[in-house]
Amino acid sequence: MVVFFFCVLSFTRTAIAILSSRLFGAVDRRLQQPRDKDSRNTMDDQRSMVRHATSTSGSMDQASTRNSKDSDSTDTSMFYSPRQDEDDHISRHPHKPTILVKSPVMKDDTHYNMNHKRRGRCVILNHRKFEMGPDWNRKGSEVDVLKITSVFQNVLGFDVITHDDLTTEQIMDTAKRLSEEDHKDNDCFCMFILTHGTTSDTLYSKDCPYSLKTVWQKFTGDHCQTLVGKPKLFFVQAAEKPDDIYVGLQACRGDSYDSGVGVYNAGYSETDSVAIVSYKIPTHADFLIAHSTVDGFYSWRSTTEGTVYVQQLCEVIEEHWQTHDLAEMMTVTARLVANEYKSVHHLPDKHEQKQMPSTTSTLTRKLLFTKKDKTA
């Protein structure tokens, strides 16, 4: 009886040991396994796999949570797989690298820096004669050229250059060449366009129409870096045309993106720029595009006295440039043209008509012309 009891007890203990080994043996072995070098590098290997997978996936966002006490307290990566329509969007709008440029002003400056060595270029595109016929000729335009030169060169200190009766190809070449010039020692850039036009900023050269934006877009921050952070002024006297060639046009604002230009403050070198770049500005910042009238309406010109708009604009600037910023002077000009002038014409429907100038501005600061040393 005693022998039978010990046999049962021995069998029971053996069975319990075998069962325990099967249930907990793997865990015990894991818990008792020494933490050697390979085991310590397990997480590093996983991270390497994540980085490798990310390099071929296209895009990712990383978030470091090393200091977290929860189960996600290691470096994590989030993978992003764009949908088909997003793939199409990316192909149509590829990412552009940010251009880094030195800014002539500090981020919070309220006025443009107008203390460079030179005031800058003032280019006049003067169109008096056209290949379309003698009815297109703009008599009196030379009076505007003289007035602009007198004020912008002799008073404001611009380097005024006049181009007469250019073709569209010559205009594009001239604008491209000007945008590629070095403007780093200039305060700003200015252009006058004196011509015929129709709606939606369509202007006429000597031989054919062209779009105004094909000119001014050559001076955006991604195309003309030495004018980044500086005013770019375009004055357009172009709305009148012979009645029999009036063409109504439609224009869409488009679906383009503005990648911006990275700027760093004046006083730092280019080698310091990566560390201290503080903000981006849109490539289309710091433009002023002023029209002699609102879109779709006439602008009036005298064959002996020039245009109402150009003459009045120059007179206002000549009188107030030392005490008023440009935006204020544009407002004064608009008020005087709107209130003080009306057309005189032999046709009743064109007699005693009014004119309203308009301005589109992306200027980000006040533009106050400082007195320029003419010997500089």
Wavefront OBJ file of the C-alpha trace (Angstrom):
o trace
v 0.000 0.000 0.000
v 2.775 2.397 0.874
v 4.641 1.472 -2.320
v 1.510 2.155 -4.405
v 1.099 5.570 -2.748
v 4.698 6.620 -3.579
v 4.259 5.447 -7.204
v 1.127 7.592 -7.613
v 2.874 10.573 -6.013
v 5.925 10.193 -8.266
v 3.735 9.904 -11.385
v 1.771 12.998 -10.390
v 4.930 15.090 -9.838
v 6.348 13.984 -13.182
v 3.122 14.860 -14.983
v 3.015 18.293 -13.336
v 6.650 18.972 -14.311
v 6.070 18.040 -17.950
v 2.905 20.149 -18.168
v 4.610 23.107 -16.530
v 7.545 22.827 -18.889
v 5.291 22.878 -21.920
v 3.213 25.805 -20.680
v 5.906 28.070 -19.279
v 9.177 26.797 -20.614
v 9.363 29.150 -23.627
v 8.549 32.163 -21.481
v 11.094 31.135 -18.896
v 13.753 30.682 -21.510
v 12.973 34.166 -22.906
v 13.050 35.703 -19.484
v 16.280 33.962 -18.560
v 18.051 34.723 -21.875
v 20.942 37.149 -21.284
v 20.566 40.653 -22.921
v 23.483 40.388 -25.295
v 24.485 42.855 -28.014
v 22.185 41.316 -30.633
v 19.119 41.631 -28.458
v 19.932 45.218 -27.577
v 20.117 46.085 -31.260
v 16.745 44.590 -32.088
v 14.955 47.962 -31.939
v 17.736 49.632 -33.929
v 17.332 46.994 -36.631
v 13.609 47.662 -36.703
v 14.238 51.371 -37.054
v 16.631 50.718 -39.945
v 13.957 48.668 -41.654
v 11.487 51.521 -41.218
v 13.940 54.037 -42.668
v 14.668 51.776 -45.614
v 11.001 51.239 -46.313
v 10.364 54.972 -46.049
v 13.088 55.811 -48.562
v 11.172 53.879 -51.208
v 7.617 54.786 -50.218
v 7.631 58.372 -51.452
v 6.578 60.350 -48.377
v 6.467 60.068 -44.636
v 6.077 61.969 -41.411
v 8.323 61.160 -38.439
v 7.441 61.793 -34.827
v 9.916 61.363 -32.000
v 8.387 60.336 -28.679
v 11.442 59.125 -26.790
v 10.386 60.854 -23.594
v 6.921 59.329 -23.534
v 6.171 56.714 -20.897
v 3.572 54.805 -22.902
v 4.039 51.884 -25.243
v 4.842 54.229 -28.150
v 7.912 55.745 -26.522
v 10.196 54.969 -29.467
v 10.755 56.733 -32.797
v 7.749 56.161 -35.018
v 7.097 56.707 -38.717
v 3.803 57.298 -40.459
v 3.527 56.222 -44.073
v 1.367 58.079 -46.553
v 0.120 56.522 -49.756
v -1.498 59.115 -52.065
v -4.664 58.298 -53.938
v -4.675 58.184 -57.701
v -6.204 61.640 -58.028
v -3.528 63.007 -55.710
v -0.842 61.366 -57.848
v -2.257 63.217 -60.840
v -2.295 66.464 -58.855
v 1.350 66.027 -57.816
v 2.410 65.340 -61.387
v 0.702 68.549 -62.517
v 2.108 70.601 -59.617
v 5.582 69.210 -58.833
v 7.205 70.455 -55.644
v 9.668 73.275 -56.222
v 12.687 73.720 -53.966
v 12.535 76.886 -51.892
v 14.794 79.661 -53.146
v 16.778 81.351 -50.382
v 17.475 85.068 -50.838
v 18.855 87.842 -48.669
v 16.163 90.385 -47.843
v 16.909 94.136 -47.884
v 14.440 94.628 -45.006
v 13.738 93.048 -41.643
v 10.614 90.959 -41.280
v 8.665 93.535 -39.249
v 9.875 96.682 -41.022
v 6.984 98.944 -41.941
v 8.785 100.786 -44.768
v 10.760 99.591 -47.771
v 14.496 100.188 -47.747
v 14.958 103.133 -50.102
v 18.566 103.835 -49.120
v 20.409 101.794 -51.729
v 23.057 103.348 -53.960
v 20.617 103.865 -56.819
v 16.870 104.380 -57.160
v 16.610 101.835 -59.957
v 15.310 101.439 -63.489
v 12.242 103.187 -64.889
v 11.460 101.682 -68.268
v 8.896 103.251 -70.619
v 7.342 101.087 -73.324
v 5.898 103.802 -75.544
v 3.609 102.779 -78.389
v 2.648 105.520 -80.790
v 2.491 103.735 -84.157
v 0.980 100.357 -84.986
v 1.112 98.041 -87.990
v -2.665 97.614 -87.818
v -3.173 100.989 -89.520
v -3.028 104.774 -89.063
v -6.274 104.791 -87.067
v -4.357 103.088 -84.264
v -1.716 105.826 -83.885
v -1.604 107.353 -80.399
v -0.945 111.038 -80.944
v 0.104 112.814 -77.775
v 1.920 109.844 -76.225
v 5.247 111.652 -76.540
v 3.910 114.277 -74.101
v 3.472 111.553 -71.478
v 7.026 110.312 -72.083
v 8.424 113.786 -71.468
v 6.399 114.168 -68.265
v 7.407 110.752 -66.897
v 11.074 111.428 -67.657
v 10.921 114.842 -65.994
v 9.437 113.534 -62.745
v 10.843 110.031 -62.395
v 14.364 110.917 -63.514
v 14.873 114.513 -62.427
v 12.792 114.392 -59.220
v 12.830 110.786 -57.977
v 16.238 109.834 -59.353
v 15.309 106.851 -61.547
v 17.397 105.812 -64.515
v 14.748 106.308 -67.219
v 14.957 104.323 -70.462
v 12.393 104.651 -73.273
v 11.627 102.008 -75.903
v 9.428 103.136 -78.809
v 7.051 100.934 -80.796
v 8.430 97.507 -79.895
v 6.985 94.283 -81.264
v 5.696 91.632 -78.859
v 8.863 89.583 -79.296
v 11.008 92.635 -78.535
v 8.924 93.376 -75.428
v 9.392 89.841 -74.120
v 13.136 89.979 -74.786
v 13.421 93.370 -73.092
v 11.493 92.232 -70.002
v 13.570 89.055 -69.736
v 16.823 90.978 -70.014
v 15.711 93.487 -67.385
v 14.682 90.724 -64.965
v 18.101 89.092 -65.340
v 19.976 92.292 -64.491
v 21.578 92.737 -61.074
v 19.294 95.036 -59.035
v 20.977 94.504 -55.671
v 22.069 98.166 -55.403
v 18.667 99.516 -56.495
v 15.727 100.582 -54.345
v 13.044 99.308 -56.720
v 11.944 98.777 -60.312
v 9.411 100.745 -62.337
v 7.801 100.306 -65.765
v 5.316 102.419 -67.718
v 3.368 100.856 -70.601
v 1.697 103.390 -72.890
v -0.407 101.686 -75.545
v -3.833 100.441 -76.642
v -5.556 97.646 -74.758
v -8.690 95.618 -74.311
v -10.232 93.900 -71.314
v -8.499 91.386 -69.058
v -5.088 93.085 -69.223
v -4.575 92.457 -72.923
v -2.230 95.060 -74.414
v -1.089 95.818 -77.934
v 2.476 95.962 -79.168
v 3.424 97.316 -82.560
v 2.378 94.098 -84.289
v -0.028 92.067 -82.097
v -1.685 91.701 -78.664
v 0.004 90.255 -75.590
v -0.896 89.738 -71.955
v 0.358 92.136 -69.299
v 1.173 89.257 -66.963
v 3.741 87.899 -69.424
v 5.746 91.023 -68.612
v 5.391 91.496 -64.873
v 5.624 87.797 -64.048
v 9.237 87.867 -65.205
v 9.982 89.931 -62.084
v 8.503 87.608 -59.444
v 10.756 86.401 -56.652
v 11.559 83.073 -58.268
v 12.665 84.763 -61.515
v 14.327 87.983 -60.324
v 15.990 87.367 -56.981
v 17.755 90.734 -56.668
v 14.335 92.436 -56.518
v 12.988 90.209 -53.737
v 11.711 92.389 -50.900
v 11.747 95.467 -53.145
v 8.845 97.330 -54.799
v 8.089 96.499 -58.433
v 5.855 99.168 -59.951
v 3.905 98.867 -63.205
v 1.850 101.790 -64.517
v -0.390 100.947 -67.471
v -1.954 103.620 -69.651
v -3.867 101.297 -71.953
v -7.604 101.126 -72.289
v -8.578 103.196 -75.282
v -8.723 101.643 -78.755
v -10.557 102.154 -82.078
v -14.188 101.139 -81.685
v -14.171 98.659 -84.559
v -11.526 96.416 -82.991
v -13.025 96.027 -79.549
v -12.715 92.412 -78.409
v -14.232 91.075 -75.211
v -12.011 88.525 -73.493
v -12.459 86.228 -70.530
v -9.661 85.293 -68.149
v -9.438 82.694 -65.413
v -7.339 83.271 -62.309
v -5.764 79.808 -62.849
v -4.736 76.943 -60.607
v -1.043 77.635 -60.037
v 0.644 77.548 -56.643
v 3.057 80.031 -55.112
v 5.954 78.140 -53.505
v 7.326 81.321 -51.980
v 10.867 82.563 -51.468
v 12.799 81.973 -48.259
v 14.426 85.165 -47.002
v 16.973 85.902 -44.325
v 17.572 89.245 -42.685
v 19.992 91.856 -43.901
v 23.242 91.814 -41.979
v 23.800 88.056 -42.214
v 25.965 86.270 -44.737
v 24.806 83.508 -47.035
v 26.740 80.960 -44.995
v 24.596 81.853 -41.969
v 21.337 81.884 -43.892
v 20.197 78.297 -43.441
v 20.253 78.584 -39.689
v 18.563 81.965 -39.408
v 16.000 82.006 -42.208
v 12.876 83.088 -40.401
v 10.079 83.319 -42.926
v 8.896 82.875 -46.477
v 7.361 85.532 -48.668
v 5.161 84.859 -51.724
v 6.924 85.137 -55.073
v 4.225 87.645 -56.086
v 4.802 89.948 -53.116
v 5.742 93.632 -53.441
v 4.027 94.436 -56.741
v 1.935 97.464 -57.611
v 0.062 97.334 -60.924
v -1.784 100.576 -61.614
v -4.206 101.064 -64.505
v -5.473 104.313 -65.923
v -9.045 102.979 -65.710
v -11.014 99.987 -64.492
v -11.192 96.889 -66.671
v -13.447 97.276 -69.702
v -13.709 101.078 -69.695
v -12.214 103.871 -71.736
v -9.182 105.900 -70.770
v -8.954 109.366 -72.244
v -6.040 110.940 -74.115
v -5.477 114.378 -75.593
v -3.459 114.589 -78.798
v -1.734 117.722 -77.486
v -1.674 117.337 -73.699
v -1.167 113.598 -73.209
v -3.313 111.320 -71.075
v -5.298 112.470 -68.086
v -3.958 109.671 -65.874
v -0.226 109.918 -66.564
v -0.185 113.698 -66.375
v -2.098 113.789 -63.099
v -0.054 110.945 -61.553
v 3.222 112.719 -62.302
v 1.948 116.018 -60.941
v 0.832 114.411 -57.671
v 4.156 112.620 -57.221
v 6.112 115.764 -58.009
v 4.198 117.689 -55.353
v 3.907 115.111 -52.580
v 6.768 112.585 -52.964
v 8.686 113.875 -49.923
v 5.729 113.777 -47.527
v 3.398 111.000 -48.763
v 3.971 107.327 -49.395
v 3.103 105.887 -52.799
v -0.224 104.385 -51.726
v -1.388 107.787 -50.511
v -0.312 109.423 -53.750
v -2.151 106.784 -55.778
v -5.303 107.548 -53.800
v -4.932 111.291 -54.414
v -4.402 110.627 -58.125
v -7.507 108.447 -58.339
v -9.608 111.083 -56.592
v -8.419 113.918 -58.852
v -8.914 111.951 -62.069
v -12.357 110.787 -60.965
v -13.610 114.157 -59.749
v -11.855 116.816 -61.797
v -11.873 115.479 -65.344
v -14.370 114.597 -68.049
v -13.942 113.871 -71.722
v -14.388 116.432 -74.501
v -15.361 114.755 -77.753
v -17.238 115.623 -80.959
v -19.331 112.428 -80.673
v -22.200 112.845 -78.163
v -21.840 109.375 -76.637
v -18.152 110.044 -75.891
v -18.596 113.602 -74.625
v -18.408 114.386 -70.877
v -17.478 110.819 -69.907
v -15.653 110.028 -66.659
v -12.649 107.886 -65.842
v -11.767 105.838 -62.731
v -8.164 104.665 -62.220
v -7.603 101.337 -60.478
v -4.704 99.797 -58.620
v -3.847 96.227 -57.688
v -1.242 96.015 -54.949
v 0.667 93.295 -53.148
v 2.967 95.809 -51.497
v 3.724 94.687 -47.953
v 5.208 97.954 -46.667
v 4.960 101.688 -47.146
v 6.952 103.106 -50.040
v 8.289 106.537 -49.196
v 10.766 107.953 -51.699
v 13.825 109.264 -49.893
v 15.940 112.027 -51.400
v 18.624 110.533 -53.619
v 22.184 111.794 -53.899
v 22.505 112.492 -57.620
v 26.280 112.046 -57.416
v 25.975 108.425 -56.169
l 1 2 3 4 5 6 7 8 9 10 11 12 13 14 15 16 17 18 19 20 21 22 23 24 25 26 27 28 29 30 31 32 33 34 35 36 37 38 39 40 41 42 43 44 45 46 47 48 49 50 51 52 53 54 55 56 57 58 59 60 61 62 63 64 65 66 67 68 69 70 71 72 73 74 75 76 77 78 79 80 81 82 83 84 85 86 87 88 89 90 91 92 93 94 95 96 97 98 99 100 101 102 103 104 105 106 107 108 109 110 111 112 113 114 115 116 117 118 119 120 121 122 123 124 125 126 127 128 129 130 131 132 133 134 135 136 137 138 139 140 141 142 143 144 145 146 147 148 149 150 151 152 153 154 155 156 157 158 159 160 161 162 163 164 165 166 167 168 169 170 171 172 173 174 175 176 177 178 179 180 181 182 183 184 185 186 187 188 189 190 191 192 193 194 195 196 197 198 199 200 201 202 203 204 205 206 207 208 209 210 211 212 213 214 215 216 217 218 219 220 221 222 223 224 225 226 227 228 229 230 231 232 233 234 235 236 237 238 239 240 241 242 243 244 245 246 247 248 249 250 251 252 253 254 255 256 257 258 259 260 261 262 263 264 265 266 267 268 269 270 271 272 273 274 275 276 277 278 279 280 281 282 283 284 285 286 287 288 289 290 291 292 293 294 295 296 297 298 299 300 301 302 303 304 305 306 307 308 309 310 311 312 313 314 315 316 317 318 319 320 321 322 323 324 325 326 327 328 329 330 331 332 333 334 335 336 337 338 339 340 341 342 343 344 345 346 347 348 349 350 351 352 353 354 355 356 357 358 359 360 361 362 363 364 365 366 367 368 369 370 371 372 373 374 375 376
